[in-house]
Structures are given as structure tokens and as C-alpha cells.
Amino acid sequence: MAYFSYELEPETGYYKTIHDWATSPVVDSAYAKGTKVHLTVTNFGEQNNKVFLRSKRAQRNFINEIVKQIERRSADGVNLNFENVPKRFSERFTNFVIQLSERLQKEGLEFSMAIPSEDPEYVYDFQTLVNFVDYFVMMGYDYH
């Protein structure tokens, strides 16, 4: 189960809202059924991604905070859902994913990433990312 979501505050790396993550009974229900739980992190919009990916401080804050939140509920990992990353920020995004992955691996946590069904601008460096992401979740909600 991917709990939706830690809405990223791009200037600081902390969350705007986390939607009752600390107390939601759906997390407990998932565990009772033997289901793994990931906390989904969202950062939507080109401008939000620019702001976050320019700030090493916000990225460090985020990585430390997401680990705390995962530990708070004894979750299994993180699902990263950044949408509309600008092409010129592709390398910054890849570097951030690597840093996040290395920390999650150190903590023994899983790492999944939501990806668009099409990437015409080649924002996602899959040849590199595949070495740092446990699995990808393709977003298909644009198709009917």
C-alpha cells in the first residue's frame, strides 16, 4: 500500500501536510493483513521541482524527515512521486534520487518511484535510476 501522501514543502524539504499518517487506521489495517506500507511523497509542478532540486538544504531536511516518518509507523519504505520535473533538472533529480536511495538502503527500507507512462523529454535517466530504485510504478491515469 502506498499511503498518499507526504506533500513536500519544496523550500524547506519538510511536509505541508502528511494526511494523518501518524494516526491513520488504514496503516494498521494493512499491517494486520500482511501488506507492506510505503509513504508516498508528492511534489507536483515544474516550479515546485525547480525550487526543491536547487536546494541541497531542503533535500537533506527531506531525507532526514522522511526516515523519521517511516520509523514513526514502522513502514517498509518510500514511494517517490515527483511530477513535471523540468528536463534541465534531470541530472539534479537523478542525483537526489541516488542520495535518497543510499539513505533508505542504509536504513533497510524499500524505495519505489512513480513514473509517467511516457517520457518524451527523457527526464528520467532509467539506465542510472534502475540501480537505485527497487521498483517503478507506472502512472496510467491519463488513459481511459
Order of alpha helices (4+ residues) and beta strands (2+ residues): beta-beta-alpha-beta-alpha-alpha-beta-alpha-beta-alpha-beta
